Amino acid sequence: MKRILSIILVFVFALSCCFALAACGKSTEEGSGTEVTSDLKIGLILVGDDTEGYTKAHMDGIKDAAKELGIADDQLIWKYKIEETDAVTEAGKQLINDGCTYIFSNSYGHQDYMLGLAKENPDIHFVSMTGDTADKNGLDNFSNAFTRVYESRYVSGVVAGLKLQELIDAGKVADKNKDGDNIRIGYVGAYPYAEVVSGYTAFYLGIKSIVPNIVMDVQYTSSWFDFDKEKAAAELLMNRGCIIIGQHADSAGAPTAVQEAFKKGEVVYSVGYNVSMLDAAPDAALTSASNNWKVYYKFAFEKALKGENIPTNWAEGYNQDAVAITELGTSVAEGTQEKVDETIAKIKSGELKVFDTSTFTVGGAEVTEAFATDTDGDWVNDKDNVVYDGYYHESDVRSAPAFNLRIDGITELN
């Protein structure tokens, strides 16, 4: 009897082990009422690593999405600090050899190389984040995605505008901060691309919604991440009298420069990007515009778990909580949180349009027509009019920003 019982116990134990081994290394998704099990491997080609704000935000979103969906760590294969060169192609080939069937990259400059890989590997799906050619190329296995970060840039501008109004009311805006009757603000930008132009314009309009008499100088660094160049650009802007410094560049260089000036008694404040800059500028940082990349990666990973193609274009903002601003600094004006909440609610309801054409002009005239698509590769958009119903429909035709208008009141210094 004991021998028979032992045999039964051994059989039950062995059977349970088989089930355990069968589950090992696989992911389970419980979505849409169905359970999907997968040996999925996902490749990630990143322009930086967790020491750089933009890539760290992507990494955090990827890890959070994977954890929520039960995707194991060994199902994610990372390639860090991949420059916008043939290094992308080499990294992609390595990921394919490692068994990845879905591969994501996070930099605009990766796009052409990702497209080449997609053409050569029709059974592998490639997503070029921030890219803008997926729709034009028409491949089922090549996609673009970006957030509507211009919405959170506008809100960060509202935060800056409230602080500026507080400074005006307190008589702390000096003559050196003015250009005639206008108050001068500054912006550190990486490149004169539509992504940057869209962002700095939204930031400017957010401030202008609170303080109408402003002008803005933009200083480019020709790099997405260069602490020294970004710091120097912020210093140049402050020397020109800019009292608020925003940024679309990925290091803490600009906030560091602003904090140093603040500690010396200058009246100047910083608005960052991607991550909170309070560590770099505890007194001078007001907030940062940011992306919640978890929202997109969860969406894309769910498609991957089901073996489905990822849509050609994806762009979401506050309505899907895909964008946000970081925690408010101690220097923000009284009532800022309430105004932030009100502004976000209006964006979500559609009452507020960031690029409302009644709020800006180009060459002194209201904009009645603008295009989102470049059909002949000359960097001039010539198709898909996106100005109608009283506003510029950013990211409606394609996921990546297309707003490339140079509106009145903003000057590019280089």
N, C-alpha and C positions, 0 to 999 in steps of 0.2 A: 504494500500500500504506500509506504514512504517512497519507494522507488518510483511508482507511478506518479505520485504527487510531485516528486522532484523533476520528472520528465516534463510534466505539465508546466511547472514553474519556469523551467529552462526555455520551453517553447514560447511562453508568454513574454518572457524577458527578451528573447531573440526577436520576436515580432515587434515589440515596442522599440527596440533599437533600430530595426529596419525603417520604421516610420520616422524616427528621429533623424536618421542619416538621410532619408529622402528629403526632409525639410531643410537640411543643412545647406547654407549658402544661397538660399532662395528668399524672395521677397513676397509678401502677401499684401494685397490692396483690397480693402473692403469699400468699394465705391459703386454707386448705382445699383446696390443690392446684389452685386455679384462679387465673387472672390477670384482674384487673378494671381496665379503663382508664376514666378519668372526667374530665370537664370540671368537676368539682365545685367549687362555691364555698361557703364556710362563713362565716357571720356570727357575730360574737362581741360581745355587749353586756356590758360590764364596769362594775361599780359604782365601781371605782377604777382605778389603773394600777400600774406596777411600783414605785412609791414606798410602796405599802401592802401589808403582808404577805399578806393573804388573796388579793387579786387577783394579786399576783406569783406566788403558788403555783399559781393557775389558769393564768396565762400560761406558766409554766415547763412545766406538764403538757401544755398545748396544743401548744407548740412541740416538745417531746420526742416526743409522739405523732405529730404531723405529719411530723417528720423521719424517724421510724422507718417510716412508711407511704409515704413518698415524696410527700407532699402539699407542693406548692411554696408559697413565701411569698406569692405573689400570689393564691393560692386562699383565703387567710385574710384576711378584712376585719374590722378591729378598730374598735370604738366604745368609747372610754374615758370614765371618770367620768360614767356615765349615772345620774342620780339616779332614785329610785323614784317617778317621776311620769310624765306623758304623754311625757316625753323618751324613755321606752322605746319607745312606739308610733312616734314619729318616727324613732328610730334603726332600728327594725325595718322600717319602710317604705322607708327609704333602702337597707337591705341587700337587700331584695327587688328593688328597682329595679336594684341592682348585680348581680343574678343569683344571689343566695344561695338555696339550696333547703333548707339546714339552718341553723338559727339557735339559738344558745345564749346564755343569760344566767346570771349567777353570783350574783345576790342574791335573797333571799326576797321582798323588796319589789317585784321586777320581775314577779312571777308573774301578777298580775291583768292586767297589760298584755300579757304574752306570751300569755295565754289568749285575750284579745280578738283578737290578731293571728292566732292559730291558727284561731279561728272564722271569720274573714274570708278566710283563705288556706288552704283545705284541701289544697292541693298542696305546701305548704311545711311542713317538720317543725320544731317548736319544742321546745326543752328548757329548762325553768326549773329550774336547779340549786337545791337545798335546798328546793324547793317541796313542797307536800303535797296538791294538789287534782287531780292528773292522773287518778287512778283514779276519783274521784267524778265528774269531768266526762265521762269515757268517750270522748274524742276520739282517733282513731288517730294524729293528727299532733301530739299534745301529751304531753310526758313530764316526769317528775321524776327527779332523781338526787342522791344524797348518799353520802358514805362512812359507815362505822361508826366515826367518829372518837372516839366514847365509849371505844372499846377503847384507843386510844393515850392518851387522857386518863387512863384508869385506870393505864396503865403509867407515865405521867409522875408520877402520884400515888405509885406505888411508889418511884420515884426520890426524891421529896420525903420520903416516909416513912422511907426508909433514912437520909437526911440528918438528919431530925428525931431518929431513934433515936440517931444518933451524937452529936448535941448533948445529948440527955438523958444519955447515958453519960458525957459529958465535963463534966457539970454546968453547961452553958452556957444552959440554959433558965431565965430569970429569973421572979420572981413576976409581973412585969408582962406576961409572955407567957401567963399562966394565967387561966382562969375556973374558980375552985374547983380541982377535981382535974384539970380538962381543960386541954390546951394549945390556944391559939388560933391558927388559921390564917385567911388571908383570900383573897378572890377578887374580881377586877375583872371585872364582867360588862357586856355592852352593853345588853341588854334582858331582861325576865323572860319570854322565850319558851321553849318546850319545848327548842329547840336548845341554849340556854344552860343551862337547868336540867338537862338530860340530861348535859351536859358537866361542869358543876361537881359534880354528884352522883357521877359516875364518878371524877373527880379525888379527891374527898373519900373515897370508898370505897377507892381505891387507897392513900391515906395510912393510912386506918384499918386496912387489912390488915396494916400493919406496927406502927403505934402506935394502939391502940384508944381511948385516952383523949384525943380531940380534939373540938373544936367549930370551926365555920367561919362567918365573917361574909362576906356577899356585898354588894358595893357596886356599884350600876348607874351607868352613865354616860349612858344614853339616846342612844348613838351607837356605830356599829360602829367608827369611826375618829376619834379625837380625842385627840391626844397630851397636851394640857394636862389634859383631864378625866380621862384614864386615870392620868396622873401624880398628880393631886390625889387620886383615889380610892385609889391605893396608899398615899399619904402618910397619908390618913385611917385606913386599915386598920392601918398600922404604928403610928400613934399610939394605937390601941386595943390594941396589944400583939401583933398578928399576926406570927408568926415566919417563916411561909412565905406568899408571895403568888403565887397562880395567876391566870390570866386567860382570858377569852373576849372579847377586844377586839383590834383589829388593829394598833395601833401599838406602838412600843417605850417608850411613856410609863411604864407600870408598872415594867418592868425598869430603866429609867433612874432612877426614884425609889428603887428598892431598892439599886441600885449606889451612889447618892449616900449613902444611909444606911449602907451597909456600909463605905464609905470613911471615914465619921465614927466607926466603931467599933461600930455596931449589929450585933447577931447577927440577920441576916435574909437570906432567899434567895428567888429568883424562879424560877417555871416559866412559860414563855411559850407562844405559840400560832403556828402556821403556819410560822414560820421560826426559825432559831437566833437567840437574843438575846445571844449572846456578844460581839458588837460593842458592844452597848449596856451590857451588864453582864458584863464579862469575869471578875469575881471572884464575883459573886452569882448568875449564871444557872446553873441545874442542867441544864435541857434544855427543849425545847418539844414539845408534842403537835403533830403535823402530819398533813397529807393528802398522798398521792401521787396527784395528779389525773391523771397520765399514764395510769394504769390505766383510769380511766373514759373519758377522751377517746379513747384507742386503741380501746376497745370500740365507742364511738359512731361514730367516724370510719370504722371498718371497715364498719359497717352503712351509713353514708352512701355510701361508695365503691361499695357493691353496690346502692344505691338502695332499701334496705330501711327499714322503719319501725324506730324505736328503741323498745325495750320501755318500757312505761308507768312502771315503777319499777325502779330499780337501786340496790343498797346492798351494798357489800363492805367488808371490813376486813382484818385481818391475814392471813386465809386467801388473799387475792389480792394481798397486799402493797400494799393501797390506803391504809393508814395506817402511821404510824411515829412514833418520837420522833427529834428531831435529836441531833446529837453531844452527848455528855456533857461538862459543864463540869469544870474542874479542881477544883471544890469538892465534887464528889459523894463520898459515903461509899465506903469500901473495899468491894469486892465488888458494887458496883452493877450493872456490866455482866452479871455472872453471874446476878444476880437478875432483871434485865430479860429476859435470854434465857429463863430458866426460866418467867417469867410469860407471855411471848409464846407459848411452846410450849404452855402449858396452855390459853391462849385458843384457839389453833389446833386443839387436840385436842378441845376442848369440855369439858375437865375443869373449867375456870374460867369461870364466867358472871359478867360484870361486875355485873349487877343481880340477883344471887342474893338472894331475898327473906328468907333467914335472916340476912343481914348488915345489915339496916336495918329500922327501924320507922317508921310514920307515926302520930302521936298515941299512941305507946306500944304499938301493935299491929302484928303482922306483916301485910303486904299479901297478900290472897288474890284480889283482883280489881282490874283497872284496864283502861281502854279506850283505844284508839288513834285512833278516828275520831270526829269531830264531824259529826253529820248535819244539824244545824239551824242552824249558824252562830253559836251562842252562846258559842263558845270553850271549851265543856265537852265533853270526849270522852264519847260515849254508846254507842258500838258497837265491836265487835271486841275482846273480852277478850284481853289479851296476857300475863296472869299464869297460867302453868300449868307443870307439871314443875319447880316450885320456883324459877322466875325470871321476870323481866319480859323479854319477847321484843322488845327494841328493834329498830326498823327491819325487822321481819319483815312487817308488814302494809303499810307504806308506806316509801319510802326515807328521808324526812325524820324526824328524831327526834320521838317522841311523848311521851317520858317527861316528865311534868309534875307529878310527886309532890313535895311538900315534905317531905322526910324529917327525922326528929328529929336534932338536932345541928347543923343548918344554919339560920342566921338571915339573912334578907334585910333590909338596913338601910334600904332605901328602895323 
